[in-house]
Every structure is written in structure tokens, then in C-alpha cells.
Amino acid sequence: MADKPESNAYFTGLVFSISQAAMMQMGKVTNPMTGKVERDMNQAKTSIDMLEMIREKTTGNLTKEEEKLMNDMLANLQLNYAEEANKKEPEEGRKQDEEKKSNPEAKN
């Protein structure tokens, strides 16, 4: 089955699907079902971990193209995750903005 074109397409589709879900979960893209940007960093981490597990389980069974796709997707997701994880949560940012407005002399 590994040499069939449709199995390559299924694998590529799976990787893209999980990657897209992770990007939605990080709030990088709009959820097409709700039309809203939603953020769930725990779920994003789970999606990335799933792709890492798939990479480990398929080691030695992927074409060079599939291996490159998997490595590139994971690198991109991990960089985006690190960027998002270092951002303040929206609620936290709003609280700090309100504190600054109520006490303009307060230091950051």
C-alpha cells in the first residue's frame, strides 16, 4: 500500500488536516465552522504531539517527500506554538490595560 499514489495522498491529507487543526487551536486561523478565531493551546500541543507520534511510528516507511513534509510541518507548528505560548492571554492583557487606565502612574 505504501507505493500507491492514493496512500501518499491520504498520508499528505492526514498531515495537513492535523496541522491545520493545530493552527486553528493556536488561534492562527479562523475556525471555518464558527467563523471565529479560537485559542486552545493545550489542544494545539496535543495535535503537534500526535504528528510527532505519527512521525516516530512511520520512521523508515515514508518516501523522501513524505518525510520532508512531516519534518517541515512539525518545524513550522513548533515555531508557531512557541510564538503563541509566549504571548499573553487576551484576558490577561485586558486586565493589565484596565489597571493602567485606572492608575496611569503605575509602572509596567
Residue pairs with C-beta under 8 A, 6 or more apart in sequence:
1 7
2 61
8 63
8 65
8 66
11 62
11 66
12 66
12 69
14 54
15 51
15 54
15 69
15 70
15 73
16 73
18 47
18 50
18 51
18 54
19 47
19 51
19 73
19 76
19 77
20 29
21 47
22 44
22 47
22 48
22 51
22 77
22 81
23 29
23 77
23 80
24 30
24 31
24 38
25 38
25 39
25 40
25 41
25 43
25 44
25 47
26 39
26 41
26 44
26 80
26 81
26 84
27 37
27 38
27 39
27 84
28 80
28 84
29 37
30 36
30 37
31 37
31 38
39 84
39 90
41 81
41 84
41 85
44 81
44 84
45 81
47 77
48 74
48 77
48 78
48 81
51 70
51 73
51 74
51 77
52 74
54 70
55 70
55 71
55 74
58 66
58 70
62 70
88 96
99 106
100 106
